[in-house]
Every structure is written in structure tokens, then in C-alpha cells.
Amino acid sequence: MRDDELLTVPEAMARLKIGRSALYDLLRTRRLASLTIGRARRIPTHALADYVQRHLEEATR
């Protein structure tokens, strides 16, 4: 996985193994960073890694 890779919503859903509504909830609440190019939503792979790391840190508290 490249650090600068941009994922589509379905690709991010597959990597996190979550549904569309759950992913859009993460995006809406800004817990997962994304960018919009035209009308397309893209999620950087580093944003997924950051989200997972934060989630793990919260779970160990």
C-alpha cells in the first residue's frame, strides 16, 4: 500500500470491512479524512491508517 494512494468509497469500505452508511458517518463526523475531486470523494490511505491507530489508542484507554 502506497502512502499517497487515494481510495474510492467502495475501496475504503472494503479495507475497513464496514458498510457504506458507517463509512459516510465517519466522513460526515470528520473522524475519517477525505477530499473531493470534482464530484468524486477520495480517501487517502494514510487517513485510514490514522483512523485505525486512533481507534486502537482509544480502545486501550
PDB file with one MODEL, atoms N, CA, C and O in Angstrom:
MODEL        1
ATOM      1  N   MET A   1       0.842  -1.180   0.000  1.00  0.00           N
ATOM      2  CA  MET A   1       0.000   0.000   0.000  1.00  0.00           C
ATOM      3  C   MET A   1       0.886   1.241   0.000  1.00  0.00           C
ATOM      4  O   MET A   1       1.787   1.374   0.828  1.00  0.00           O
ATOM      5  N   ARG A   2       0.622   2.139  -0.929  1.00  0.00           N
ATOM      6  CA  ARG A   2       1.385   3.388  -1.016  1.00  0.00           C
ATOM      7  C   ARG A   2       0.768   4.420  -0.092  1.00  0.00           C
ATOM      8  O   ARG A   2      -0.451   4.466   0.070  1.00  0.00           O
ATOM      9  N   ASP A   3       1.617   5.257   0.520  1.00  0.00           N
ATOM     10  CA  ASP A   3       1.139   6.274   1.449  1.00  0.00           C
ATOM     11  C   ASP A   3       0.302   7.345   0.767  1.00  0.00           C
ATOM     12  O   ASP A   3      -0.545   7.964   1.412  1.00  0.00           O
ATOM     13  N   ASP A   4       0.519   7.576  -0.519  1.00  0.00           N
ATOM     14  CA  ASP A   4      -0.175   8.661  -1.207  1.00  0.00           C
ATOM     15  C   ASP A   4      -1.325   8.157  -2.084  1.00  0.00           C
ATOM     16  O   ASP A   4      -1.844   8.899  -2.918  1.00  0.00           O
ATOM     17  N   GLU A   5      -1.717   6.906  -1.894  1.00  0.00           N
ATOM     18  CA  GLU A   5      -2.788   6.330  -2.694  1.00  0.00           C
ATOM     19  C   GLU A   5      -4.143   6.894  -2.260  1.00  0.00           C
ATOM     20  O   GLU A   5      -4.398   7.062  -1.068  1.00  0.00           O
ATOM     21  N   LEU A   6      -5.004   7.183  -3.230  1.00  0.00           N
ATOM     22  CA  LEU A   6      -6.354   7.666  -2.954  1.00  0.00           C
ATOM     23  C   LEU A   6      -7.344   6.547  -3.244  1.00  0.00           C
ATOM     24  O   LEU A   6      -7.314   5.944  -4.317  1.00  0.00           O
ATOM     25  N   LEU A   7      -8.212   6.275  -2.293  1.00  0.00           N
ATOM     26  CA  LEU A   7      -9.187   5.197  -2.426  1.00  0.00           C
ATOM     27  C   LEU A   7     -10.577   5.745  -2.705  1.00  0.00           C
ATOM     28  O   LEU A   7     -10.925   6.838  -2.258  1.00  0.00           O
ATOM     29  N   THR A   8     -11.358   4.990  -3.438  1.00  0.00           N
ATOM     30  CA  THR A   8     -12.761   5.316  -3.622  1.00  0.00           C
ATOM     31  C   THR A   8     -13.510   4.887  -2.356  1.00  0.00           C
ATOM     32  O   THR A   8     -12.956   4.191  -1.505  1.00  0.00           O
ATOM     33  N   VAL A   9     -14.744   5.301  -2.244  1.00  0.00           N
ATOM     34  CA  VAL A   9     -15.561   4.898  -1.096  1.00  0.00           C
ATOM     35  C   VAL A   9     -15.679   3.373  -1.018  1.00  0.00           C
ATOM     36  O   VAL A   9     -15.472   2.821   0.062  1.00  0.00           O
ATOM     37  N   PRO A  10     -16.001   2.665  -2.104  1.00  0.00           N
ATOM     38  CA  PRO A  10     -16.074   1.197  -2.006  1.00  0.00           C
ATOM     39  C   PRO A  10     -14.742   0.547  -1.598  1.00  0.00           C
ATOM     40  O   PRO A  10     -14.735  -0.438  -0.860  1.00  0.00           O
ATOM     41  N   GLU A  11     -13.627   1.092  -2.072  1.00  0.00           N
ATOM     42  CA  GLU A  11     -12.319   0.539  -1.692  1.00  0.00           C
ATOM     43  C   GLU A  11     -12.051   0.755  -0.200  1.00  0.00           C
ATOM     44  O   GLU A  11     -11.546  -0.141   0.476  1.00  0.00           O
ATOM     45  N   ALA A  12     -12.384   1.931   0.308  1.00  0.00           N
ATOM     46  CA  ALA A  12     -12.199   2.214   1.742  1.00  0.00           C
ATOM     47  C   ALA A  12     -13.121   1.327   2.575  1.00  0.00           C
ATOM     48  O   ALA A  12     -12.720   0.822   3.623  1.00  0.00           O
ATOM     49  N   MET A  13     -14.346   1.139   2.114  1.00  0.00           N
ATOM     50  CA  MET A  13     -15.282   0.253   2.810  1.00  0.00           C
ATOM     51  C   MET A  13     -14.697  -1.156   2.907  1.00  0.00           C
ATOM     52  O   MET A  13     -14.763  -1.793   3.958  1.00  0.00           O
ATOM     53  N   ALA A  14     -14.134  -1.629   1.816  1.00  0.00           N
ATOM     54  CA  ALA A  14     -13.570  -2.977   1.787  1.00  0.00           C
ATOM     55  C   ALA A  14     -12.371  -3.092   2.726  1.00  0.00           C
ATOM     56  O   ALA A  14     -12.224  -4.092   3.429  1.00  0.00           O
ATOM     57  N   ARG A  15     -11.522  -2.076   2.738  1.00  0.00           N
ATOM     58  CA  ARG A  15     -10.334  -2.141   3.608  1.00  0.00           C
ATOM     59  C   ARG A  15     -10.704  -2.114   5.080  1.00  0.00           C
ATOM     60  O   ARG A  15     -10.076  -2.796   5.889  1.00  0.00           O
ATOM     61  N   LEU A  16     -11.726  -1.327   5.440  1.00  0.00           N
ATOM     62  CA  LEU A  16     -12.153  -1.252   6.836  1.00  0.00           C
ATOM     63  C   LEU A  16     -13.176  -2.338   7.183  1.00  0.00           C
ATOM     64  O   LEU A  16     -13.491  -2.558   8.352  1.00  0.00           O
ATOM     65  N   LYS A  17     -13.689  -3.015   6.148  1.00  0.00           N
ATOM     66  CA  LYS A  17     -14.711  -4.053   6.319  1.00  0.00           C
ATOM     67  C   LYS A  17     -15.935  -3.503   7.044  1.00  0.00           C
ATOM     68  O   LYS A  17     -16.429  -4.096   8.003  1.00  0.00           O
ATOM     69  N   ILE A  18     -16.417  -2.346   6.559  1.00  0.00           N
ATOM     70  CA  ILE A  18     -17.617  -1.711   7.087  1.00  0.00           C
ATOM     71  C   ILE A  18     -18.544  -1.374   5.920  1.00  0.00           C
ATOM     72  O   ILE A  18     -18.134  -1.395   4.760  1.00  0.00           O
ATOM     73  N   GLY A  19     -19.777  -1.069   6.240  1.00  0.00           N
ATOM     74  CA  GLY A  19     -20.755  -0.731   5.221  1.00  0.00           C
ATOM     75  C   GLY A  19     -20.673   0.725   4.790  1.00  0.00           C
ATOM     76  O   GLY A  19     -19.948   1.531   5.373  1.00  0.00           O
ATOM     77  N   ARG A  20     -21.433   1.031   3.760  1.00  0.00           N
ATOM     78  CA  ARG A  20     -21.453   2.377   3.176  1.00  0.00           C
ATOM     79  C   ARG A  20     -21.925   3.423   4.192  1.00  0.00           C
ATOM     80  O   ARG A  20     -21.310   4.483   4.315  1.00  0.00           O
ATOM     81  N   SER A  21     -22.995   3.138   4.911  1.00  0.00           N
ATOM     82  CA  SER A  21     -23.519   4.095   5.891  1.00  0.00           C
ATOM     83  C   SER A  21     -22.497   4.373   6.984  1.00  0.00           C
ATOM     84  O   SER A  21     -22.326   5.520   7.397  1.00  0.00           O
ATOM     85  N   ALA A  22     -21.819   3.337   7.454  1.00  0.00           N
ATOM     86  CA  ALA A  22     -20.810   3.514   8.502  1.00  0.00           C
ATOM     87  C   ALA A  22     -19.647   4.368   7.996  1.00  0.00           C
ATOM     88  O   ALA A  22     -19.142   5.225   8.721  1.00  0.00           O
ATOM     89  N   LEU A  23     -19.226   4.134   6.756  1.00  0.00           N
ATOM     90  CA  LEU A  23     -18.125   4.924   6.205  1.00  0.00           C
ATOM     91  C   LEU A  23     -18.530   6.382   6.055  1.00  0.00           C
ATOM     92  O   LEU A  23     -17.779   7.280   6.434  1.00  0.00           O
ATOM     93  N   TYR A  24     -19.720   6.621   5.501  1.00  0.00           N
ATOM     94  CA  TYR A  24     -20.174   8.004   5.333  1.00  0.00           C
ATOM     95  C   TYR A  24     -20.379   8.693   6.687  1.00  0.00           C
ATOM     96  O   TYR A  24     -20.210   9.908   6.794  1.00  0.00           O
ATOM     97  N   ASP A  25     -20.739   7.930   7.715  1.00  0.00           N
ATOM     98  CA  ASP A  25     -20.840   8.509   9.057  1.00  0.00           C
ATOM     99  C   ASP A  25     -19.470   8.967   9.546  1.00  0.00           C
ATOM    100  O   ASP A  25     -19.349  10.039  10.140  1.00  0.00           O
ATOM    101  N   LEU A  26     -18.447   8.169   9.304  1.00  0.00           N
ATOM    102  CA  LEU A  26     -17.078   8.558   9.677  1.00  0.00           C
ATOM    103  C   LEU A  26     -16.653   9.819   8.920  1.00  0.00           C
ATOM    104  O   LEU A  26     -16.009  10.699   9.491  1.00  0.00           O
ATOM    105  N   LEU A  27     -17.009   9.906   7.653  1.00  0.00           N
ATOM    106  CA  LEU A  27     -16.653  11.074   6.855  1.00  0.00           C
ATOM    107  C   LEU A  27     -17.435  12.305   7.314  1.00  0.00           C
ATOM    108  O   LEU A  27     -16.871  13.393   7.436  1.00  0.00           O
ATOM    109  N   ARG A  28     -18.737  12.131   7.569  1.00  0.00           N
ATOM    110  CA  ARG A  28     -19.589  13.247   7.979  1.00  0.00           C
ATOM    111  C   ARG A  28     -19.138  13.847   9.306  1.00  0.00           C
ATOM    112  O   ARG A  28     -19.168  15.064   9.487  1.00  0.00           O
ATOM    113  N   THR A  29     -18.718  12.983  10.232  1.00  0.00           N
ATOM    114  CA  THR A  29     -18.285  13.442  11.552  1.00  0.00           C
ATOM    115  C   THR A  29     -16.799  13.809  11.591  1.00  0.00           C
ATOM    116  O   THR A  29     -16.259  14.162  12.639  1.00  0.00           O
ATOM    117  N   ARG A  30     -16.160  13.717  10.437  1.00  0.00           N
ATOM    118  CA  ARG A  30     -14.742  14.062  10.276  1.00  0.00           C
ATOM    119  C   ARG A  30     -13.802  13.203  11.123  1.00  0.00           C
ATOM    120  O   ARG A  30     -12.700  13.630  11.467  1.00  0.00           O
ATOM    121  N   ARG A  31     -14.243  12.002  11.450  1.00  0.00           N
ATOM    122  CA  ARG A  31     -13.342  11.057  12.114  1.00  0.00           C
ATOM    123  C   ARG A  31     -12.430  10.389  11.103  1.00  0.00           C
ATOM    124  O   ARG A  31     -11.399   9.822  11.466  1.00  0.00           O
ATOM    125  N   LEU A  32     -12.811  10.457   9.823  1.00  0.00           N
ATOM    126  CA  LEU A  32     -12.001   9.932   8.730  1.00  0.00           C
ATOM    127  C   LEU A  32     -11.848  11.049   7.696  1.00  0.00           C
ATOM    128  O   LEU A  32     -12.836  11.575   7.184  1.00  0.00           O
ATOM    129  N   ALA A  33     -10.617  11.395   7.403  1.00  0.00           N
ATOM    130  CA  ALA A  33     -10.342  12.487   6.459  1.00  0.00           C
ATOM    131  C   ALA A  33     -10.582  12.041   5.019  1.00  0.00           C
ATOM    132  O   ALA A  33     -10.385  10.877   4.672  1.00  0.00           O
ATOM    133  N   SER A  34     -11.008  12.985   4.198  1.00  0.00           N
ATOM    134  CA  SER A  34     -11.213  12.702   2.784  1.00  0.00           C
ATOM    135  C   SER A  34     -11.081  13.997   2.005  1.00  0.00           C
ATOM    136  O   SER A  34     -10.977  15.083   2.575  1.00  0.00           O
ATOM    137  N   LEU A  35     -11.086  13.854   0.685  1.00  0.00           N
ATOM    138  CA  LEU A  35     -11.078  15.035  -0.164  1.00  0.00           C
ATOM    139  C   LEU A  35     -12.022  14.797  -1.321  1.00  0.00           C
ATOM    140  O   LEU A  35     -12.325  13.658  -1.679  1.00  0.00           O
ATOM    141  N   THR A  36     -12.476  15.884  -1.894  1.00  0.00           N
ATOM    142  CA  THR A  36     -13.393  15.806  -3.020  1.00  0.00           C
ATOM    143  C   THR A  36     -12.697  16.349  -4.257  1.00  0.00           C
ATOM    144  O   THR A  36     -12.145  17.449  -4.243  1.00  0.00           O
ATOM    145  N   ILE A  37     -12.730  15.572  -5.314  1.00  0.00           N
ATOM    146  CA  ILE A  37     -12.164  15.971  -6.595  1.00  0.00           C
ATOM    147  C   ILE A  37     -13.336  15.987  -7.572  1.00  0.00           C
ATOM    148  O   ILE A  37     -13.825  14.940  -7.995  1.00  0.00           O
ATOM    149  N   GLY A  38     -13.771  17.184  -7.917  1.00  0.00           N
ATOM    150  CA  GLY A  38     -14.993  17.289  -8.707  1.00  0.00           C
ATOM    151  C   GLY A  38     -16.152  16.809  -7.857  1.00  0.00           C
ATOM    152  O   GLY A  38     -16.436  17.375  -6.801  1.00  0.00           O
ATOM    153  N   ARG A  39     -16.821  15.761  -8.319  1.00  0.00           N
ATOM    154  CA  ARG A  39     -17.907  15.174  -7.536  1.00  0.00           C
ATOM    155  C   ARG A  39     -17.487  13.868  -6.873  1.00  0.00           C
ATOM    156  O   ARG A  39     -18.296  13.211  -6.218  1.00  0.00           O
ATOM    157  N   ALA A  40     -16.232  13.497  -7.042  1.00  0.00           N
ATOM    158  CA  ALA A  40     -15.742  12.218  -6.515  1.00  0.00           C
ATOM    159  C   ALA A  40     -15.118  12.392  -5.135  1.00  0.00           C
ATOM    160  O   ALA A  40     -14.307  13.293  -4.921  1.00  0.00           O
ATOM    161  N   ARG A  41     -15.498  11.530  -4.209  1.00  0.00           N
ATOM    162  CA  ARG A  41     -14.928  11.523  -2.861  1.00  0.00           C
ATOM    163  C   ARG A  41     -13.776  10.528  -2.852  1.00  0.00           C
ATOM    164  O   ARG A  41     -13.928   9.396  -3.310  1.00  0.00           O
ATOM    165  N   ARG A  42     -12.624  10.944  -2.333  1.00  0.00           N
ATOM    166  CA  ARG A  42     -11.456  10.068  -2.236  1.00  0.00           C
ATOM    167  C   ARG A  42     -10.915  10.100  -0.814  1.00  0.00           C
ATOM    168  O   ARG A  42     -10.920  11.139  -0.153  1.00  0.00           O
ATOM    169  N   ILE A  43     -10.449   8.944  -0.357  1.00  0.00           N
ATOM    170  CA  ILE A  43      -9.909   8.804   0.994  1.00  0.00           C
ATOM    171  C   ILE A  43      -8.444   8.395   0.865  1.00  0.00           C
ATOM    172  O   ILE A  43      -8.143   7.335   0.317  1.00  0.00           O
ATOM    173  N   PRO A  44      -7.524   9.235   1.371  1.00  0.00           N
ATOM    174  CA  PRO A  44      -6.106   8.864   1.322  1.00  0.00           C
ATOM    175  C   PRO A  44      -5.841   7.646   2.218  1.00  0.00           C
ATOM    176  O   PRO A  44      -6.444   7.511   3.283  1.00  0.00           O
ATOM    177  N   THR A  45      -4.948   6.772   1.785  1.00  0.00           N
ATOM    178  CA  THR A  45      -4.648   5.580   2.582  1.00  0.00           C
ATOM    179  C   THR A  45      -4.087   5.955   3.946  1.00  0.00           C
ATOM    180  O   THR A  45      -4.321   5.251   4.929  1.00  0.00           O
ATOM    181  N   HIS A  46      -3.346   7.059   4.013  1.00  0.00           N
ATOM    182  CA  HIS A  46      -2.809   7.453   5.321  1.00  0.00           C
ATOM    183  C   HIS A  46      -3.927   7.858   6.278  1.00  0.00           C
ATOM    184  O   HIS A  46      -3.770   7.734   7.493  1.00  0.00           O
ATOM    185  N   ALA A  47      -5.057   8.343   5.747  1.00  0.00           N
ATOM    186  CA  ALA A  47      -6.202   8.688   6.598  1.00  0.00           C
ATOM    187  C   ALA A  47      -6.796   7.431   7.227  1.00  0.00           C
ATOM    188  O   ALA A  47      -7.218   7.454   8.383  1.00  0.00           O
ATOM    189  N   LEU A  48      -6.833   6.325   6.464  1.00  0.00           N
ATOM    190  CA  LEU A  48      -7.305   5.058   7.023  1.00  0.00           C
ATOM    191  C   LEU A  48      -6.375   4.585   8.133  1.00  0.00           C
ATOM    192  O   LEU A  48      -6.831   4.158   9.194  1.00  0.00           O
ATOM    193  N   ALA A  49      -5.074   4.662   7.887  1.00  0.00           N
ATOM    194  CA  ALA A  49      -4.100   4.239   8.895  1.00  0.00           C
ATOM    195  C   ALA A  49      -4.213   5.102  10.150  1.00  0.00           C
ATOM    196  O   ALA A  49      -4.145   4.585  11.265  1.00  0.00           O
ATOM    197  N   ASP A  50      -4.385   6.406   9.977  1.00  0.00           N
ATOM    198  CA  ASP A  50      -4.542   7.311  11.124  1.00  0.00           C
ATOM    199  C   ASP A  50      -5.796   6.975  11.919  1.00  0.00           C
ATOM    200  O   ASP A  50      -5.768   6.946  13.150  1.00  0.00           O
ATOM    201  N   TYR A  51      -6.893   6.721  11.218  1.00  0.00           N
ATOM    202  CA  TYR A  51      -8.149   6.382  11.891  1.00  0.00           C
ATOM    203  C   TYR A  51      -7.993   5.099  12.706  1.00  0.00           C
ATOM    204  O   TYR A  51      -8.400   5.045  13.866  1.00  0.00           O
ATOM    205  N   VAL A  52      -7.409   4.077  12.105  1.00  0.00           N
ATOM    206  CA  VAL A  52      -7.233   2.798  12.802  1.00  0.00           C
ATOM    207  C   VAL A  52      -6.335   2.993  14.023  1.00  0.00           C
ATOM    208  O   VAL A  52      -6.624   2.454  15.092  1.00  0.00           O
ATOM    209  N   GLN A  53      -5.259   3.749  13.882  1.00  0.00           N
ATOM    210  CA  GLN A  53      -4.342   3.986  15.004  1.00  0.00           C
ATOM    211  C   GLN A  53      -5.068   4.700  16.150  1.00  0.00           C
ATOM    212  O   GLN A  53      -4.938   4.303  17.307  1.00  0.00           O
ATOM    213  N   ARG A  54      -5.835   5.758  15.829  1.00  0.00           N
ATOM    214  CA  ARG A  54      -6.585   6.494  16.858  1.00  0.00           C
ATOM    215  C   ARG A  54      -7.599   5.579  17.539  1.00  0.00           C
ATOM    216  O   ARG A  54      -7.764   5.616  18.759  1.00  0.00           O
ATOM    217  N   HIS A  55      -8.269   4.765  16.743  1.00  0.00           N
ATOM    218  CA  HIS A  55      -9.278   3.848  17.271  1.00  0.00           C
ATOM    219  C   HIS A  55      -8.638   2.846  18.238  1.00  0.00           C
ATOM    220  O   HIS A  55      -9.196   2.553  19.296  1.00  0.00           O
ATOM    221  N   LEU A  56      -7.476   2.328  17.873  1.00  0.00           N
ATOM    222  CA  LEU A  56      -6.761   1.385  18.756  1.00  0.00           C
ATOM    223  C   LEU A  56      -6.310   2.060  20.043  1.00  0.00           C
ATOM    224  O   LEU A  56      -6.404   1.471  21.120  1.00  0.00           O
ATOM    225  N   GLU A  57      -5.820   3.294  19.938  1.00  0.00           N
ATOM    226  CA  GLU A  57      -5.385   4.019  21.131  1.00  0.00           C
ATOM    227  C   GLU A  57      -6.549   4.284  22.082  1.00  0.00           C
ATOM    228  O   GLU A  57      -6.400   4.171  23.299  1.00  0.00           O
ATOM    229  N   GLU A  58      -7.705   4.634  21.526  1.00  0.00           N
ATOM    230  CA  GLU A  58      -8.890   4.863  22.355  1.00  0.00           C
ATOM    231  C   GLU A  58      -9.336   3.572  23.036  1.00  0.00           C
ATOM    232  O   GLU A  58      -9.807   3.606  24.172  1.00  0.00           O
ATOM    233  N   ALA A  59      -9.196   2.458  22.369  1.00  0.00           N
ATOM    234  CA  ALA A  59      -9.623   1.176  22.917  1.00  0.00           C
ATOM    235  C   ALA A  59      -8.742   0.726  24.075  1.00  0.00           C
ATOM    236  O   ALA A  59      -9.186  -0.043  24.928  1.00  0.00           O
ATOM    237  N   THR A  60      -7.505   1.194  24.114  1.00  0.00           N
ATOM    238  CA  THR A  60      -6.590   0.770  25.177  1.00  0.00           C
ATOM    239  C   THR A  60      -6.633   1.684  26.392  1.00  0.00           C
ATOM    240  O   THR A  60      -5.932   1.443  27.376  1.00  0.00           O
ATOM    241  N   ARG A  61      -7.439   2.720  26.333  1.00  0.00           N
ATOM    242  CA  ARG A  61      -7.526   3.640  27.484  1.00  0.00           C
ATOM    243  C   ARG A  61      -8.427   3.106  28.547  1.00  0.00           C
ATOM    244  O   ARG A  61      -8.612   3.749  29.580  1.00  0.00           O
TER     245      ARG A  61
ENDMDL
END
